[in-house]
Amino acid sequence: MALQLDPKLELWQSDGSHPSEAGSYLAACVFYATVFRESPVGLTYTANLPKVTARELQTVAAQTVLTFSPQWNLE
């Protein structure tokens, strides 16, 4: 979903195995939404990413986890 929203996002380091800072931030936002069952949108910590990028990743995490929570057995 993140790459569909912004194909220029680099979610992986050049080795293709390890996440980039943006990839790690996206994963953290997914964990946040999963654990707390609330949206990470609006969190002030951005991991040194541009605020616009952080907001996009927060939104993707929220939509993925909270919109499809039954699919992930979170209910």
PDB file with SEQRES, HELIX, SHEET and CRYST1 records, atoms N, CA, C and O in Angstrom:
SEQRES   1 A   75  MET ALA LEU GLN LEU ASP PRO LYS LEU GLU LEU TRP GLN          
SEQRES   2 A   75  SER ASP GLY SER HIS PRO SER GLU ALA GLY SER TYR LEU          
SEQRES   3 A   75  ALA ALA CYS VAL PHE TYR ALA THR VAL PHE ARG GLU SER          
SEQRES   4 A   75  PRO VAL GLY LEU THR TYR THR ALA ASN LEU PRO LYS VAL          
SEQRES   5 A   75  THR ALA ARG GLU LEU GLN THR VAL ALA ALA GLN THR VAL          
SEQRES   6 A   75  LEU THR PHE SER PRO GLN TRP ASN LEU GLU                      
HELIX    1 AA1 ALA A    2  LEU A    5  1                                   4    
HELIX    2 AA2 GLU A   21  PHE A   36  1                                  16    
HELIX    3 AA3 LYS A   51  THR A   67  1                                  17    
CRYST1    1.000    1.000    1.000  90.00  90.00  90.00 P 1           1          
ATOM      1  N   MET A   1       0.822  -1.196   0.000  1.00  0.00           N  
ATOM      2  CA  MET A   1       0.000   0.000   0.000  1.00  0.00           C  
ATOM      3  C   MET A   1       0.863   1.257   0.000  1.00  0.00           C  
ATOM      4  O   MET A   1       0.555   2.231  -0.687  1.00  0.00           O  
ATOM      5  N   ALA A   2       1.946   1.229   0.773  1.00  0.00           N  
ATOM      6  CA  ALA A   2       2.816   2.405   0.856  1.00  0.00           C  
ATOM      7  C   ALA A   2       3.422   2.720  -0.504  1.00  0.00           C  
ATOM      8  O   ALA A   2       3.485   3.883  -0.904  1.00  0.00           O  
ATOM      9  N   LEU A   3       3.862   1.703  -1.204  1.00  0.00           N  
ATOM     10  CA  LEU A   3       4.479   1.930  -2.507  1.00  0.00           C  
ATOM     11  C   LEU A   3       3.461   2.316  -3.566  1.00  0.00           C  
ATOM     12  O   LEU A   3       3.805   3.006  -4.525  1.00  0.00           O  
ATOM     13  N   GLN A   4       2.230   1.891  -3.413  1.00  0.00           N  
ATOM     14  CA  GLN A   4       1.180   2.334  -4.327  1.00  0.00           C  
ATOM     15  C   GLN A   4       0.906   3.819  -4.127  1.00  0.00           C  
ATOM     16  O   GLN A   4       0.651   4.551  -5.084  1.00  0.00           O  
ATOM     17  N   LEU A   5       0.963   4.253  -2.875  1.00  0.00           N  
ATOM     18  CA  LEU A   5       0.730   5.659  -2.558  1.00  0.00           C  
ATOM     19  C   LEU A   5       1.889   6.531  -3.032  1.00  0.00           C  
ATOM     20  O   LEU A   5       1.683   7.622  -3.564  1.00  0.00           O  
ATOM     21  N   ASP A   6       3.109   6.035  -2.833  1.00  0.00           N  
ATOM     22  CA  ASP A   6       4.306   6.795  -3.208  1.00  0.00           C  
ATOM     23  C   ASP A   6       5.371   5.833  -3.712  1.00  0.00           C  
ATOM     24  O   ASP A   6       6.160   5.314  -2.921  1.00  0.00           O  
ATOM     25  N   PRO A   7       5.404   5.586  -5.031  1.00  0.00           N  
ATOM     26  CA  PRO A   7       6.360   4.627  -5.589  1.00  0.00           C  
ATOM     27  C   PRO A   7       7.829   5.012  -5.364  1.00  0.00           C  
ATOM     28  O   PRO A   7       8.711   4.170  -5.531  1.00  0.00           O  
ATOM     29  N   LYS A   8       8.099   6.241  -4.996  1.00  0.00           N  
ATOM     30  CA  LYS A   8       9.472   6.678  -4.768  1.00  0.00           C  
ATOM     31  C   LYS A   8       9.981   6.322  -3.373  1.00  0.00           C  
ATOM     32  O   LYS A   8      11.163   6.501  -3.080  1.00  0.00           O  
ATOM     33  N   LEU A   9       9.102   5.824  -2.519  1.00  0.00           N  
ATOM     34  CA  LEU A   9       9.529   5.440  -1.175  1.00  0.00           C  
ATOM     35  C   LEU A   9      10.587   4.348  -1.255  1.00  0.00           C  
ATOM     36  O   LEU A   9      10.472   3.409  -2.042  1.00  0.00           O  
ATOM     37  N   GLU A  10      11.595   4.482  -0.447  1.00  0.00           N  
ATOM     38  CA  GLU A  10      12.609   3.443  -0.355  1.00  0.00           C  
ATOM     39  C   GLU A  10      12.431   2.742   0.994  1.00  0.00           C  
ATOM     40  O   GLU A  10      12.862   3.244   2.031  1.00  0.00           O  
ATOM     41  N   LEU A  11      11.793   1.585   0.959  1.00  0.00           N  
ATOM     42  CA  LEU A  11      11.493   0.855   2.183  1.00  0.00           C  
ATOM     43  C   LEU A  11      12.585  -0.141   2.542  1.00  0.00           C  
ATOM     44  O   LEU A  11      12.577  -0.701   3.638  1.00  0.00           O  
ATOM     45  N   TRP A  12      13.530  -0.369   1.625  1.00  0.00           N  
ATOM     46  CA  TRP A  12      14.600  -1.339   1.840  1.00  0.00           C  
ATOM     47  C   TRP A  12      15.950  -0.702   1.568  1.00  0.00           C  
ATOM     48  O   TRP A  12      16.074   0.192   0.730  1.00  0.00           O  
ATOM     49  N   GLN A  13      16.955  -1.170   2.282  1.00  0.00           N  
ATOM     50  CA  GLN A  13      18.319  -0.742   2.002  1.00  0.00           C  
ATOM     51  C   GLN A  13      18.774  -1.380   0.691  1.00  0.00           C  
ATOM     52  O   GLN A  13      18.078  -2.233   0.138  1.00  0.00           O  
ATOM     53  N   SER A  14      19.917  -0.975   0.205  1.00  0.00           N  
ATOM     54  CA  SER A  14      20.384  -1.435  -1.103  1.00  0.00           C  
ATOM     55  C   SER A  14      20.579  -2.950  -1.176  1.00  0.00           C  
ATOM     56  O   SER A  14      20.584  -3.512  -2.271  1.00  0.00           O  
ATOM     57  N   ASP A  15      20.740  -3.621  -0.030  1.00  0.00           N  
ATOM     58  CA  ASP A  15      20.902  -5.081  -0.053  1.00  0.00           C  
ATOM     59  C   ASP A  15      19.582  -5.816  -0.289  1.00  0.00           C  
ATOM     60  O   ASP A  15      19.572  -7.028  -0.502  1.00  0.00           O  
ATOM     61  N   GLY A  16      18.463  -5.074  -0.249  1.00  0.00           N  
ATOM     62  CA  GLY A  16      17.156  -5.670  -0.495  1.00  0.00           C  
ATOM     63  C   GLY A  16      16.660  -6.558   0.621  1.00  0.00           C  
ATOM     64  O   GLY A  16      15.619  -7.200   0.484  1.00  0.00           O  
ATOM     65  N   SER A  17      17.385  -6.610   1.723  1.00  0.00           N  
ATOM     66  CA  SER A  17      17.032  -7.486   2.827  1.00  0.00           C  
ATOM     67  C   SER A  17      16.679  -6.717   4.092  1.00  0.00           C  
ATOM     68  O   SER A  17      15.780  -7.108   4.836  1.00  0.00           O  
ATOM     69  N   HIS A  18      17.381  -5.638   4.326  1.00  0.00           N  
ATOM     70  CA  HIS A  18      17.188  -4.863   5.551  1.00  0.00           C  
ATOM     71  C   HIS A  18      16.334  -3.630   5.280  1.00  0.00           C  
ATOM     72  O   HIS A  18      16.478  -2.991   4.238  1.00  0.00           O  
ATOM     73  N   PRO A  19      15.453  -3.297   6.207  1.00  0.00           N  
ATOM     74  CA  PRO A  19      14.600  -2.136   5.991  1.00  0.00           C  
ATOM     75  C   PRO A  19      15.387  -0.828   6.075  1.00  0.00           C  
ATOM     76  O   PRO A  19      16.373  -0.715   6.804  1.00  0.00           O  
ATOM     77  N   SER A  20      14.929   0.127   5.324  1.00  0.00           N  
ATOM     78  CA  SER A  20      15.462   1.486   5.415  1.00  0.00           C  
ATOM     79  C   SER A  20      14.844   2.148   6.646  1.00  0.00           C  
ATOM     80  O   SER A  20      14.063   1.529   7.369  1.00  0.00           O  
ATOM     81  N   GLU A  21      15.196   3.392   6.872  1.00  0.00           N  
ATOM     82  CA  GLU A  21      14.587   4.116   7.988  1.00  0.00           C  
ATOM     83  C   GLU A  21      13.077   4.222   7.782  1.00  0.00           C  
ATOM     84  O   GLU A  21      12.303   4.073   8.728  1.00  0.00           O  
ATOM     85  N   ALA A  22      12.666   4.480   6.547  1.00  0.00           N  
ATOM     86  CA  ALA A  22      11.228   4.567   6.259  1.00  0.00           C  
ATOM     87  C   ALA A  22      10.548   3.215   6.453  1.00  0.00           C  
ATOM     88  O   ALA A  22       9.431   3.150   6.966  1.00  0.00           O  
ATOM     89  N   GLY A  23      11.216   2.134   6.045  1.00  0.00           N  
ATOM     90  CA  GLY A  23      10.653   0.797   6.231  1.00  0.00           C  
ATOM     91  C   GLY A  23      10.517   0.434   7.694  1.00  0.00           C  
ATOM     92  O   GLY A  23       9.522  -0.164   8.103  1.00  0.00           O  
ATOM     93  N   SER A  24      11.517   0.794   8.484  1.00  0.00           N  
ATOM     94  CA  SER A  24      11.450   0.547   9.931  1.00  0.00           C  
ATOM     95  C   SER A  24      10.351   1.377  10.573  1.00  0.00           C  
ATOM     96  O   SER A  24       9.651   0.903  11.468  1.00  0.00           O  
ATOM     97  N   TYR A  25      10.202   2.603  10.122  1.00  0.00           N  
ATOM     98  CA  TYR A  25       9.166   3.479  10.671  1.00  0.00           C  
ATOM     99  C   TYR A  25       7.777   2.931  10.334  1.00  0.00           C  
ATOM    100  O   TYR A  25       6.881   2.932  11.179  1.00  0.00           O  
ATOM    101  N   LEU A  26       7.607   2.470   9.109  1.00  0.00           N  
ATOM    102  CA  LEU A  26       6.328   1.874   8.725  1.00  0.00           C  
ATOM    103  C   LEU A  26       6.022   0.662   9.601  1.00  0.00           C  
ATOM    104  O   LEU A  26       4.900   0.513  10.086  1.00  0.00           O  
ATOM    105  N   ALA A  27       7.003  -0.193   9.803  1.00  0.00           N  
ATOM    106  CA  ALA A  27       6.803  -1.372  10.660  1.00  0.00           C  
ATOM    107  C   ALA A  27       6.432  -0.946  12.081  1.00  0.00           C  
ATOM    108  O   ALA A  27       5.548  -1.541  12.697  1.00  0.00           O  
ATOM    109  N   ALA A  28       7.097   0.070  12.596  1.00  0.00           N  
ATOM    110  CA  ALA A  28       6.789   0.554  13.951  1.00  0.00           C  
ATOM    111  C   ALA A  28       5.358   1.084  14.023  1.00  0.00           C  
ATOM    112  O   ALA A  28       4.663   0.868  15.016  1.00  0.00           O  
ATOM    113  N   CYS A  29       4.923   1.770  12.985  1.00  0.00           N  
ATOM    114  CA  CYS A  29       3.546   2.280  12.968  1.00  0.00           C  
ATOM    115  C   CYS A  29       2.536   1.139  12.914  1.00  0.00           C  
ATOM    116  O   CYS A  29       1.471   1.219  13.526  1.00  0.00           O  
ATOM    117  N   VAL A  30       2.868   0.082  12.183  1.00  0.00           N  
ATOM    118  CA  VAL A  30       1.996  -1.101  12.130  1.00  0.00           C  
ATOM    119  C   VAL A  30       1.920  -1.747  13.516  1.00  0.00           C  
ATOM    120  O   VAL A  30       0.839  -2.117  13.973  1.00  0.00           O  
ATOM    121  N   PHE A  31       3.067  -1.882  14.179  1.00  0.00           N  
ATOM    122  CA  PHE A  31       3.071  -2.440  15.536  1.00  0.00           C  
ATOM    123  C   PHE A  31       2.240  -1.570  16.477  1.00  0.00           C  
ATOM    124  O   PHE A  31       1.464  -2.089  17.279  1.00  0.00           O  
ATOM    125  N   TYR A  32       2.398  -0.267  16.383  1.00  0.00           N  
ATOM    126  CA  TYR A  32       1.640   0.662  17.234  1.00  0.00           C  
ATOM    127  C   TYR A  32       0.142   0.437  17.038  1.00  0.00           C  
ATOM    128  O   TYR A  32      -0.598   0.277  18.009  1.00  0.00           O  
ATOM    129  N   ALA A  33      -0.300   0.427  15.788  1.00  0.00           N  
ATOM    130  CA  ALA A  33      -1.728   0.251  15.508  1.00  0.00           C  
ATOM    131  C   ALA A  33      -2.222  -1.109  15.986  1.00  0.00           C  
ATOM    132  O   ALA A  33      -3.357  -1.229  16.449  1.00  0.00           O  
ATOM    133  N   THR A  34      -1.390  -2.121  15.880  1.00  0.00           N  
ATOM    134  CA  THR A  34      -1.774  -3.473  16.292  1.00  0.00           C  
ATOM    135  C   THR A  34      -1.863  -3.589  17.811  1.00  0.00           C  
ATOM    136  O   THR A  34      -2.840  -4.117  18.341  1.00  0.00           O  
ATOM    137  N   VAL A  35      -0.860  -3.102  18.497  1.00  0.00           N  
ATOM    138  CA  VAL A  35      -0.806  -3.229  19.952  1.00  0.00           C  
ATOM    139  C   VAL A  35      -1.857  -2.360  20.634  1.00  0.00           C  
ATOM    140  O   VAL A  35      -2.572  -2.818  21.526  1.00  0.00           O  
ATOM    141  N   PHE A  36      -1.944  -1.106  20.208  1.00  0.00           N  
ATOM    142  CA  PHE A  36      -2.853  -0.173  20.884  1.00  0.00           C  
ATOM    143  C   PHE A  36      -4.225  -0.108  20.245  1.00  0.00           C  
ATOM    144  O   PHE A  36      -5.146   0.489  20.803  1.00  0.00           O  
ATOM    145  N   ARG A  37      -4.370  -0.718  19.076  1.00  0.00           N  
ATOM    146  CA  ARG A  37      -5.626  -0.702  18.325  1.00  0.00           C  
ATOM    147  C   ARG A  37      -6.152   0.712  18.157  1.00  0.00           C  
ATOM    148  O   ARG A  37      -7.343   0.988  18.306  1.00  0.00           O  
ATOM    149  N   GLU A  38      -5.220   1.591  17.843  1.00  0.00           N  
ATOM    150  CA  GLU A  38      -5.577   2.966  17.510  1.00  0.00           C  
ATOM    151  C   GLU A  38      -4.620   3.471  16.449  1.00  0.00           C  
ATOM    152  O   GLU A  38      -3.529   2.935  16.256  1.00  0.00           O  
ATOM    153  N   SER A  39      -5.049   4.495  15.783  1.00  0.00           N  
ATOM    154  CA  SER A  39      -4.298   5.023  14.661  1.00  0.00           C  
ATOM    155  C   SER A  39      -3.005   5.712  15.097  1.00  0.00           C  
ATOM    156  O   SER A  39      -2.993   6.456  16.078  1.00  0.00           O  
ATOM    157  N   PRO A  40      -1.930   5.464  14.372  1.00  0.00           N  
ATOM    158  CA  PRO A  40      -0.698   6.189  14.638  1.00  0.00           C  
ATOM    159  C   PRO A  40      -0.672   7.567  13.972  1.00  0.00           C  
ATOM    160  O   PRO A  40       0.272   8.332  14.173  1.00  0.00           O  
ATOM    161  N   VAL A  41      -1.690   7.884  13.190  1.00  0.00           N  
ATOM    162  CA  VAL A  41      -1.726   9.170  12.495  1.00  0.00           C  
ATOM    163  C   VAL A  41      -1.736  10.298  13.527  1.00  0.00           C  
ATOM    164  O   VAL A  41      -2.592  10.360  14.411  1.00  0.00           O  
ATOM    165  N   GLY A  42      -0.767  11.172  13.382  1.00  0.00           N  
ATOM    166  CA  GLY A  42      -0.653  12.296  14.295  1.00  0.00           C  
ATOM    167  C   GLY A  42       0.443  12.134  15.330  1.00  0.00           C  
ATOM    168  O   GLY A  42       0.729  13.066  16.082  1.00  0.00           O  
ATOM    169  N   LEU A  43       1.065  10.952  15.378  1.00  0.00           N  
ATOM    170  CA  LEU A  43       2.186  10.793  16.300  1.00  0.00           C  
ATOM    171  C   LEU A  43       3.269  11.806  15.926  1.00  0.00           C  
ATOM    172  O   LEU A  43       3.514  12.052  14.745  1.00  0.00           O  
ATOM    173  N   THR A  44       3.904  12.382  16.920  1.00  0.00           N  
ATOM    174  CA  THR A  44       4.870  13.437  16.644  1.00  0.00           C  
ATOM    175  C   THR A  44       6.254  12.914  16.301  1.00  0.00           C  
ATOM    176  O   THR A  44       7.028  13.621  15.655  1.00  0.00           O  
ATOM    177  N   TYR A  45       6.589  11.703  16.710  1.00  0.00           N  
ATOM    178  CA  TYR A  45       7.895  11.141  16.383  1.00  0.00           C  
ATOM    179  C   TYR A  45       7.908  10.763  14.905  1.00  0.00           C  
ATOM    180  O   TYR A  45       7.016  10.059  14.433  1.00  0.00           O  
ATOM    181  N   THR A  46       8.921  11.231  14.177  1.00  0.00           N  
ATOM    182  CA  THR A  46       8.982  10.976  12.735  1.00  0.00           C  
ATOM    183  C   THR A  46      10.248  10.241  12.306  1.00  0.00           C  
ATOM    184  O   THR A  46      10.440  10.018  11.110  1.00  0.00           O  
ATOM    185  N   ALA A  47      11.109   9.863  13.230  1.00  0.00           N  
ATOM    186  CA  ALA A  47      12.339   9.122  12.912  1.00  0.00           C  
ATOM    187  C   ALA A  47      13.206   9.870  11.899  1.00  0.00           C  
ATOM    188  O   ALA A  47      13.836   9.256  11.039  1.00  0.00           O  
ATOM    189  N   ASN A  48      13.231  11.162  12.006  1.00  0.00           N  
ATOM    190  CA  ASN A  48      14.017  12.013  11.095  1.00  0.00           C  
ATOM    191  C   ASN A  48      13.548  11.960   9.648  1.00  0.00           C  
ATOM    192  O   ASN A  48      14.262  12.408   8.751  1.00  0.00           O  
ATOM    193  N   LEU A  49      12.361  11.418   9.412  1.00  0.00           N  
ATOM    194  CA  LEU A  49      11.787  11.434   8.071  1.00  0.00           C  
ATOM    195  C   LEU A  49      11.090  12.768   7.862  1.00  0.00           C  
ATOM    196  O   LEU A  49      10.693  13.409   8.836  1.00  0.00           O  
ATOM    197  N   PRO A  50      10.932  13.200   6.621  1.00  0.00           N  
ATOM    198  CA  PRO A  50      10.117  14.395   6.385  1.00  0.00           C  
ATOM    199  C   PRO A  50       8.713  14.178   6.959  1.00  0.00           C  
ATOM    200  O   PRO A  50       8.178  13.072   6.896  1.00  0.00           O  
ATOM    201  N   LYS A  51       8.135  15.214   7.506  1.00  0.00           N  
ATOM    202  CA  LYS A  51       6.815  15.074   8.145  1.00  0.00           C  
ATOM    203  C   LYS A  51       5.768  14.514   7.187  1.00  0.00           C  
ATOM    204  O   LYS A  51       4.903  13.738   7.592  1.00  0.00           O  
ATOM    205  N   VAL A  52       5.847  14.903   5.934  1.00  0.00           N  
ATOM    206  CA  VAL A  52       4.875  14.407   4.948  1.00  0.00           C  
ATOM    207  C   VAL A  52       5.029  12.895   4.765  1.00  0.00           C  
ATOM    208  O   VAL A  52       4.034  12.173   4.696  1.00  0.00           O  
ATOM    209  N   THR A  53       6.256  12.424   4.687  1.00  0.00           N  
ATOM    210  CA  THR A  53       6.504  10.989   4.532  1.00  0.00           C  
ATOM    211  C   THR A  53       6.041  10.230   5.765  1.00  0.00           C  
ATOM    212  O   THR A  53       5.394   9.189   5.651  1.00  0.00           O  
ATOM    213  N   ALA A  54       6.370  10.747   6.940  1.00  0.00           N  
ATOM    214  CA  ALA A  54       5.932  10.085   8.180  1.00  0.00           C  
ATOM    215  C   ALA A  54       4.418   9.997   8.231  1.00  0.00           C  
ATOM    216  O   ALA A  54       3.873   8.962   8.613  1.00  0.00           O  
ATOM    217  N   ARG A  55       3.732  11.064   7.852  1.00  0.00           N  
ATOM    218  CA  ARG A  55       2.260  11.062   7.870  1.00  0.00           C  
ATOM    219  C   ARG A  55       1.717  10.037   6.876  1.00  0.00           C  
ATOM    220  O   ARG A  55       0.750   9.339   7.181  1.00  0.00           O  
ATOM    221  N   GLU A  56       2.322   9.937   5.698  1.00  0.00           N  
ATOM    222  CA  GLU A  56       1.887   8.933   4.719  1.00  0.00           C  
ATOM    223  C   GLU A  56       2.027   7.520   5.296  1.00  0.00           C  
ATOM    224  O   GLU A  56       1.122   6.695   5.168  1.00  0.00           O  
ATOM    225  N   LEU A  57       3.159   7.257   5.926  1.00  0.00           N  
ATOM    226  CA  LEU A  57       3.399   5.923   6.487  1.00  0.00           C  
ATOM    227  C   LEU A  57       2.474   5.646   7.666  1.00  0.00           C  
ATOM    228  O   LEU A  57       2.008   4.518   7.827  1.00  0.00           O  
ATOM    229  N   GLN A  58       2.205   6.641   8.481  1.00  0.00           N  
ATOM    230  CA  GLN A  58       1.243   6.490   9.578  1.00  0.00           C  
ATOM    231  C   GLN A  58      -0.132   6.137   9.025  1.00  0.00           C  
ATOM    232  O   GLN A  58      -0.821   5.266   9.556  1.00  0.00           O  
ATOM    233  N   THR A  59      -0.519   6.814   7.965  1.00  0.00           N  
ATOM    234  CA  THR A  59      -1.835   6.590   7.352  1.00  0.00           C  
ATOM    235  C   THR A  59      -1.938   5.188   6.765  1.00  0.00           C  
ATOM    236  O   THR A  59      -2.948   4.508   6.946  1.00  0.00           O  
ATOM    237  N   VAL A  60      -0.897   4.757   6.066  1.00  0.00           N  
ATOM    238  CA  VAL A  60      -0.889   3.405   5.498  1.00  0.00           C  
ATOM    239  C   VAL A  60      -1.004   2.362   6.603  1.00  0.00           C  
ATOM    240  O   VAL A  60      -1.775   1.411   6.479  1.00  0.00           O  
ATOM    241  N   ALA A  61      -0.253   2.531   7.666  1.00  0.00           N  
ATOM    242  CA  ALA A  61      -0.309   1.578   8.779  1.00  0.00           C  
ATOM    243  C   ALA A  61      -1.710   1.539   9.385  1.00  0.00           C  
ATOM    244  O   ALA A  61      -2.251   0.464   9.641  1.00  0.00           O  
ATOM    245  N   ALA A  62      -2.287   2.704   9.610  1.00  0.00           N  
ATOM    246  CA  ALA A  62      -3.631   2.762  10.195  1.00  0.00           C  
ATOM    247  C   ALA A  62      -4.653   2.086   9.292  1.00  0.00           C  
ATOM    248  O   ALA A  62      -5.473   1.296   9.758  1.00  0.00           O  
ATOM    249  N   GLN A  63      -4.604   2.393   8.013  1.00  0.00           N  
ATOM    250  CA  GLN A  63      -5.565   1.798   7.089  1.00  0.00           C  
ATOM    251  C   GLN A  63      -5.386   0.290   6.994  1.00  0.00           C  
ATOM    252  O   GLN A  63      -6.369  -0.450   6.972  1.00  0.00           O  
ATOM    253  N   THR A  64      -4.175  -0.158   6.938  1.00  0.00           N  
ATOM    254  CA  THR A  64      -3.898  -1.587   6.796  1.00  0.00           C  
ATOM    255  C   THR A  64      -4.345  -2.375   8.021  1.00  0.00           C  
ATOM    256  O   THR A  64      -4.991  -3.416   7.897  1.00  0.00           O  
ATOM    257  N   VAL A  65      -4.000  -1.880   9.190  1.00  0.00           N  
ATOM    258  CA  VAL A  65      -4.303  -2.623  10.416  1.00  0.00           C  
ATOM    259  C   VAL A  65      -5.752  -2.436  10.845  1.00  0.00           C  
ATOM    260  O   VAL A  65      -6.451  -3.417  11.100  1.00  0.00           O  
ATOM    261  N   LEU A  66      -6.206  -1.213  10.927  1.00  0.00           N  
ATOM    262  CA  LEU A  66      -7.512  -0.945  11.528  1.00  0.00           C  
ATOM    263  C   LEU A  66      -8.674  -1.207  10.581  1.00  0.00           C  
ATOM    264  O   LEU A  66      -9.752  -1.591  11.033  1.00  0.00           O  
ATOM    265  N   THR A  67      -8.484  -1.011   9.293  1.00  0.00           N  
ATOM    266  CA  THR A  67      -9.556  -1.278   8.341  1.00  0.00           C  
ATOM    267  C   THR A  67      -9.767  -2.772   8.152  1.00  0.00           C  
ATOM    268  O   THR A  67     -10.889  -3.230   7.936  1.00  0.00           O  
ATOM    269  N   PHE A  68      -8.685  -3.522   8.235  1.00  0.00           N  
ATOM    270  CA  PHE A  68      -8.761  -4.964   7.997  1.00  0.00           C  
ATOM    271  C   PHE A  68      -8.494  -5.764   9.270  1.00  0.00           C  
ATOM    272  O   PHE A  68      -7.971  -6.876   9.197  1.00  0.00           O  
ATOM    273  N   SER A  69      -8.844  -5.216  10.433  1.00  0.00           N  
ATOM    274  CA  SER A  69      -8.529  -5.888  11.692  1.00  0.00           C  
ATOM    275  C   SER A  69      -9.105  -7.317  11.801  1.00  0.00           C  
ATOM    276  O   SER A  69      -8.442  -8.175  12.385  1.00  0.00           O  
ATOM    277  N   PRO A  70     -10.294  -7.608  11.272  1.00  0.00           N  
ATOM    278  CA  PRO A  70     -10.753  -9.009  11.342  1.00  0.00           C  
ATOM    279  C   PRO A  70      -9.835  -9.955  10.551  1.00  0.00           C  
ATOM    280  O   PRO A  70      -9.623 -11.100  10.949  1.00  0.00           O  
ATOM    281  N   GLN A  71      -9.304  -9.469   9.443  1.00  0.00           N  
ATOM    282  CA  GLN A  71      -8.399 -10.280   8.638  1.00  0.00           C  
ATOM    283  C   GLN A  71      -7.154 -10.651   9.427  1.00  0.00           C  
ATOM    284  O   GLN A  71      -6.590 -11.726   9.226  1.00  0.00           O  
ATOM    285  N   TRP A  72      -6.721  -9.774  10.322  1.00  0.00           N  
ATOM    286  CA  TRP A  72      -5.516 -10.003  11.118  1.00  0.00           C  
ATOM    287  C   TRP A  72      -5.837 -10.616  12.487  1.00  0.00           C  
ATOM    288  O   TRP A  72      -4.963 -10.722  13.347  1.00  0.00           O  
ATOM    289  N   ASN A  73      -7.116 -11.023  12.683  1.00  0.00           N  
ATOM    290  CA  ASN A  73      -7.562 -11.624  13.957  1.00  0.00           C  
ATOM    291  C   ASN A  73      -7.317 -10.686  15.139  1.00  0.00           C  
ATOM    292  O   ASN A  73      -6.837 -11.109  16.191  1.00  0.00           O  
ATOM    293  N   LEU A  74      -7.649  -9.421  14.954  1.00  0.00           N  
ATOM    294  CA  LEU A  74      -7.433  -8.427  16.009  1.00  0.00           C  
ATOM    295  C   LEU A  74      -8.724  -8.048  16.721  1.00  0.00           C  
ATOM    296  O   LEU A  74      -8.749  -7.074  17.474  1.00  0.00           O  
ATOM    297  N   GLU A  75      -9.765  -8.778  16.501  1.00  0.00           N  
ATOM    298  CA  GLU A  75     -11.034  -8.422  17.140  1.00  0.00           C  
ATOM    299  C   GLU A  75     -11.334  -9.333  18.296  1.00  0.00           C  
ATOM    300  O   GLU A  75     -12.364  -9.180  18.952  1.00  0.00           O  
TER     301      GLU A  75                                                      
END                                                                             
